[in-house]
Amino acid sequence: MAHDRPLLARFNWYWLFQLAGWGFLPTFAIVMGATRVPGLIWVMWWGAGTGIILSSLWHRLLKRHTSSGRRIRWKLVLCGVLALGAIHTGIQYLGFLFFTPNRLMHGLGWLPSALLSWWTTYLVWNVCYMAVLSLRRANRAEAESLRLEVAAKDAELRALQAQVNPHFFFNSMNSVRALIYEDHDAAAMMIDQLASVMRYALQSGQHDTVPLAAEIEAVQAYLAIEKIRFEERMRVSVDIGLGLERVRIPPMSLQTLVENAVKYGVETSPTGSEIRIHARRQDDGEVQIQIANLGAIAPFANSTKVGLVNTRKRLALALGDGAQLDLSEHSGWVCATLTLPEAA
């Protein structure tokens, strides 16, 4: 709506500059003493009014020319300058006849200087108009480029999110399938937890980022599913620092890392593993979220590392280059560390 536009954007700048530019001529004449000559100031205002009318008609002609898809060429501008200057000179002469009949200069000695003056005036007008028109086109092209860039970024982010949700869903369904033959009640409980997680996955998929608290809640529901499956082989600890609940992260990003911790830390070990989820704000304002599991980084033949690559891309798209994901190994622990910029 018009009232939602910025204040400066609501002004009709064309008419503001038109009135200011043409009004400068009689104002300058007054400063230079035109009022000492009876009727001369009215001639000046006559010329300013003529300029407003002629340049506005020329402006309408140029707009019609560009609206048809044609470019404004300098030959057209030059012809317009010559025609407008000549017409204005003739109309200005009529103004002298009407307002200062007793002081009219005889002969045509004034004509060359008058023509040159009005040709120069209309040349300046057209140069300014063409400059503004070029600047406006450049701004529109830049805005369109930014719009397309944002649309491409959004499309890429949605595509990456679409890869995450089916991956999680099928992993969870395999867990349900493995349990359903062993414990019907546990399988029913797992399905309830799965429904909760999938509801979150579908709702959060509409947003670029979600609060950390919502993501942790979904992760805990997922871990409850896996806890039914692995029982004592999986041990979980969650420690989220105060005030970090509203930190924004891409949806399902922690989920992917926790899945990897379960797959390569718990599932592959006969004794299982502890999974630690810690979040802290650093002294420099950055937020670090760490998912750790017992084990070692090894080149698994069946791992394509799609989850890690996907999460890194989604972090960059949603939070910028300041967001990072690092995978490291320390003292028998594999740590996936999310580093989020201060604005997160």
Buried (B, 14 or more C-beta within 10 A) or exposed (E): EEEEEEEEEEEEEEEEBBEEBBBEBBBEBBEEEBEEEEBBBBBBBBBBBBBBEBBEEBBEEBEEBEEEEEEBEEEBBEEBBBEBBBBBBEBBBEBBEEBBEEEEEEEEEBEEEBBEBBBEBBBEBBEEBBEEBEEEEEEEEEEEEEEEEEEEBEEEBEEBBEBBBEBBBEBBEEBBEEBBEEEEEBBEBBBEBBEBBBEBBEEBBEBBBBBBEBBBBBBBBBBBBBBBBBEEBBBBEEEBBEEBEEBBBBBBBBBBBBBBBBBBBBBEBEEBBBBBBBBBBEEEEBBBBBBBBBBEEEEEEEEEEEBBEBBBBBBBBBBEEBBBBEBEEEEEBBBBBBBBBEEB
